[in-house]
């Protein structure tokens, strides 16, 4: 049996600093039947961290920046700072519930 995952839940929010914490990617099977390996994530991470943009719902506009990102045995764990007021309100109100790469 394969685990299918569409997104990974936000597991912590720091309202004062406007930070969100959680796994942005794991090796779980996605909707397209694809899997991103931990090795692929590790290889791509240095390039991603040059820009560190957090995008809203896969759109071109950035709403925040990744403060830190680490790959562990479960996946890619990120801390992101949301600077866009509308996106932050969606986080606070529970509209945005997780991460998706």
Secondary structure, 3 states (H helix, E strand, C coil): CCCECCCEEEEEEECCCCEEEEEEEECCECCCCCCCCHHHHHHHHHHHHHHCEEECCCCCCEEEEEEEEEECCCEEEEEEEECCHHHHHHHHCCCCCEECC
